[in-house]
Amino acid sequence: MENFENDKFKRAKKRVDEIKGFYIHLAVYVGVNIFILANIVARSDSFWEWGHFVTPVLWGVGLLFHAAHTFKYNPFFGKNWEERQIQKFMDEDREEAKKYRR
């Protein structure tokens, strides 16, 4: 029973560390991009150029993937996709086994 509690603690600690890592990533993203964009505003006549936004956009895409991983969001498979697939394969195996019992 003690091992079970220890495993629960380790899983919870890992989860908290993942969330903490995401928020640190987010804070660094915001801070660095504010600095970059402030320098662009101070030194450039033309703010609205694609080159000025490459870093925030591409890094933002990476940040979105990090958030999706951290918060277990998967728009392609949905919440219960894995459970449905497991049940489907178990049902198929059960049907296959019935063929050989006869």
Rosetta blueprint (number, residue, H / E / L):
1 M L
2 E H
3 N H
4 F H
5 E H
6 N H
7 D H
8 K H
9 F H
10 K H
11 R H
12 A H
13 K H
14 K H
15 R H
16 V H
17 D H
18 E H
19 I H
20 K H
21 G H
22 F H
23 Y H
24 I H
25 H H
26 L H
27 A H
28 V H
29 Y H
30 V H
31 G H
32 V H
33 N H
34 I H
35 F H
36 I H
37 L H
38 A H
39 N H
40 I H
41 V H
42 A H
43 R H
44 S L
45 D L
46 S L
47 F L
48 W L
49 E L
50 W H
51 G H
52 H H
53 F H
54 V H
55 T H
56 P H
57 V H
58 L H
59 W H
60 G H
61 V H
62 G H
63 L H
64 L H
65 F H
66 H H
67 A H
68 A H
69 H H
70 T H
71 F L
72 K L
73 Y L
74 N L
75 P L
76 F L
77 F L
78 G L
79 K L
80 N L
81 W H
82 E H
83 E H
84 R H
85 Q H
86 I H
87 Q H
88 K H
89 F H
90 M H
91 D H
92 E H
93 D H
94 R H
95 E H
96 E H
97 A H
98 K H
99 K H
100 Y H
101 R H
102 R L
